[in-house]
Amino acid sequence: MDTKQWNAEIYINERGNDTHVRAVLTTQDDTTIVGTGHARRNPADRSVPEIGDELAVGRAFLDLGHRLVELAGADIAQAARQG
């Protein structure tokens, strides 16, 4: 059994009521996939920055997951053409 390690870096940028996140995943073979997420606080709500971070990071990971599935689909199609 092989153990592999992929690394994820999360970049959180807060401006006013907006939180923008970039999630960067690097695989063992140095493939890099980037997902993004955004959260916006309603100005009428109390400011709790952690909530915006959680939402934006969660959305970035969802985006990253979709991109990984698309990449796997493209790899499957390419393998089928070659094989």
CYANA upper distance limits for C-alpha pairs under 8 A (distance plus 0.5 A):
  4 LYS  CA     28 GLN  CA      7.37
  5 GLN  CA     27 THR  CA      7.70
  5 GLN  CA     28 GLN  CA      6.70
  6 TRP  CA     25 LEU  CA      7.44
  6 TRP  CA     26 THR  CA      6.22
  6 TRP  CA     27 THR  CA      5.08
  6 TRP  CA     28 GLN  CA      6.19
  7 ASN  CA     25 LEU  CA      6.18
  7 ASN  CA     26 THR  CA      5.78
  7 ASN  CA     27 THR  CA      7.13
  8 ALA  CA     23 ALA  CA      7.20
  8 ALA  CA     24 VAL  CA      5.95
  8 ALA  CA     25 LEU  CA      4.86
  8 ALA  CA     26 THR  CA      6.86
  9 GLU  CA     23 ALA  CA      6.26
  9 GLU  CA     24 VAL  CA      5.66
  9 GLU  CA     25 LEU  CA      7.07
 10 ILE  CA     21 VAL  CA      7.40
 10 ILE  CA     22 ARG  CA      6.38
 10 ILE  CA     23 ALA  CA      5.10
 10 ILE  CA     24 VAL  CA      6.96
 10 ILE  CA     57 VAL  CA      8.10
 11 TYR  CA     21 VAL  CA      5.99
 11 TYR  CA     22 ARG  CA      5.65
 11 TYR  CA     23 ALA  CA      6.91
 12 ILE  CA     19 THR  CA      7.42
 12 ILE  CA     20 HIS  CA      6.45
 12 ILE  CA     21 VAL  CA      5.13
 12 ILE  CA     22 ARG  CA      7.29
 12 ILE  CA     53 ASP  CA      7.66
 12 ILE  CA     57 VAL  CA      8.37
 13 ASN  CA     19 THR  CA      6.21
 13 ASN  CA     20 HIS  CA      5.68
 13 ASN  CA     21 VAL  CA      6.76
 14 GLU  CA     18 ASP  CA      6.31
 14 GLU  CA     19 THR  CA      4.95
 14 GLU  CA     20 HIS  CA      6.89
 15 ARG  CA     19 THR  CA      6.89
 17 ASN  CA     40 ARG  CA      6.00
 17 ASN  CA     41 ARG  CA      5.49
 17 ASN  CA     42 ASN  CA      7.81
 17 ASN  CA     43 PRO  CA      7.57
 18 ASP  CA     38 HIS  CA      7.73
 18 ASP  CA     39 ALA  CA      6.33
 18 ASP  CA     40 ARG  CA      5.00
 18 ASP  CA     41 ARG  CA      6.96
 18 ASP  CA     52 GLY  CA      8.23
 19 THR  CA     38 HIS  CA      6.12
 19 THR  CA     39 ALA  CA      5.65
 19 THR  CA     40 ARG  CA      6.82
 19 THR  CA     52 GLY  CA      6.55
 19 THR  CA     53 ASP  CA      7.07
 19 THR  CA     56 ALA  CA      6.91
 20 HIS  CA     36 THR  CA      7.96
 20 HIS  CA     37 GLY  CA      6.41
 20 HIS  CA     38 HIS  CA      5.12
 20 HIS  CA     39 ALA  CA      7.19
 20 HIS  CA     56 ALA  CA      6.84
 21 VAL  CA     36 THR  CA      6.04
 21 VAL  CA     37 GLY  CA      5.56
 21 VAL  CA     38 HIS  CA      6.75
 21 VAL  CA     53 ASP  CA      8.47
 21 VAL  CA     56 ALA  CA      6.36
 21 VAL  CA     57 VAL  CA      6.45
 21 VAL  CA     60 ALA  CA      6.83
 22 ARG  CA     34 VAL  CA      7.28
 22 ARG  CA     35 GLY  CA      6.35
 22 ARG  CA     36 THR  CA      5.13
 22 ARG  CA     37 GLY  CA      7.14
 22 ARG  CA     57 VAL  CA      8.35
 22 ARG  CA     60 ALA  CA      6.92
 23 ALA  CA     34 VAL  CA      6.11
 23 ALA  CA     35 GLY  CA      5.59
 23 ALA  CA     36 THR  CA      6.64
 23 ALA  CA     57 VAL  CA      8.01
 23 ALA  CA     60 ALA  CA      6.42
 23 ALA  CA     61 PHE  CA      7.23
 23 ALA  CA     64 LEU  CA      7.69
 24 VAL  CA     32 THR  CA      7.26
 24 VAL  CA     33 ILE  CA      6.38
 24 VAL  CA     34 VAL  CA      5.08
 24 VAL  CA     35 GLY  CA      7.07
 25 LEU  CA     32 THR  CA      6.06
 25 LEU  CA     33 ILE  CA      5.70
 25 LEU  CA     34 VAL  CA      6.80
 26 THR  CA     30 ASP  CA      6.12
 26 THR  CA     31 THR  CA      6.05
 26 THR  CA     32 THR  CA      5.02
 26 THR  CA     33 ILE  CA      7.10
 27 THR  CA     31 THR  CA      5.70
 27 THR  CA     32 THR  CA      7.04
 33 ILE  CA     64 LEU  CA      7.46
 33 ILE  CA     67 ARG  CA      7.79
 33 ILE  CA     68 LEU  CA      7.86
 34 VAL  CA     64 LEU  CA      6.57
 34 VAL  CA     67 ARG  CA      8.41
 35 GLY  CA     60 ALA  CA      5.47
 35 GLY  CA     61 PHE  CA      6.84
 35 GLY  CA     62 LEU  CA      8.14
 35 GLY  CA     63 ASP  CA      5.44
 35 GLY  CA     64 LEU  CA      4.63
 35 GLY  CA     65 GLY  CA      8.39
 35 GLY  CA     67 ARG  CA      7.86
 36 THR  CA     57 VAL  CA      8.50
 36 THR  CA     59 ARG  CA      7.52
 36 THR  CA     60 ALA  CA      4.72
 36 THR  CA     61 PHE  CA      8.02
 36 THR  CA     63 ASP  CA      6.69
 36 THR  CA     64 LEU  CA      7.76
 37 GLY  CA     55 LEU  CA      8.43
 37 GLY  CA     56 ALA  CA      5.19
 37 GLY  CA     57 VAL  CA      6.61
 37 GLY  CA     58 GLY  CA      7.80
 37 GLY  CA     59 ARG  CA      5.14
 37 GLY  CA     60 ALA  CA      4.45
 37 GLY  CA     61 PHE  CA      8.18
 37 GLY  CA     63 ASP  CA      7.72
 38 HIS  CA     55 LEU  CA      7.95
 38 HIS  CA     56 ALA  CA      5.10
 38 HIS  CA     57 VAL  CA      8.33
 38 HIS  CA     59 ARG  CA      7.38
 38 HIS  CA     60 ALA  CA      8.03
 39 ALA  CA     52 GLY  CA      6.06
 39 ALA  CA     53 ASP  CA      8.12
 39 ALA  CA     55 LEU  CA      6.55
 39 ALA  CA     56 ALA  CA      5.51
 40 ARG  CA     52 GLY  CA      7.43
 41 ARG  CA     45 ASP  CA      7.39
 41 ARG  CA     47 SER  CA      8.13
 41 ARG  CA     52 GLY  CA      7.46
 48 VAL  CA     52 GLY  CA      7.73
 49 PRO  CA     53 ASP  CA      6.79
 50 GLU  CA     54 GLU  CA      6.57
 51 ILE  CA     55 LEU  CA      6.68
 52 GLY  CA     56 ALA  CA      6.48
 53 ASP  CA     57 VAL  CA      6.37
 54 GLU  CA     58 GLY  CA      6.41
 55 LEU  CA     59 ARG  CA      6.62
 56 ALA  CA     60 ALA  CA      6.61
 57 VAL  CA     61 PHE  CA      6.70
 58 GLY  CA     62 LEU  CA      6.74
 59 ARG  CA     63 ASP  CA      6.67
 60 ALA  CA     64 LEU  CA      6.55
 61 PHE  CA     65 GLY  CA      6.51
 62 LEU  CA     66 HIS  CA      6.81
 63 ASP  CA     67 ARG  CA      6.77
 64 LEU  CA     68 LEU  CA      6.69
 65 GLY  CA     69 VAL  CA      6.79
 66 HIS  CA     70 GLU  CA      6.75
 67 ARG  CA     71 LEU  CA      6.59
 68 LEU  CA     72 ALA  CA      6.62
 69 VAL  CA     73 GLY  CA      6.69
 70 GLU  CA     74 ALA  CA      6.77
 71 LEU  CA     75 ASP  CA      6.68
 72 ALA  CA     76 ILE  CA      6.61
 73 GLY  CA     77 ALA  CA      6.71
 74 ALA  CA     78 GLN  CA      6.66
 75 ASP  CA     79 ALA  CA      6.60
 76 ILE  CA     80 ALA  CA      6.64
 77 ALA  CA     81 ARG  CA      6.83
 78 GLN  CA     82 GLN  CA      6.83
 79 ALA  CA     83 GLY  CA      6.45
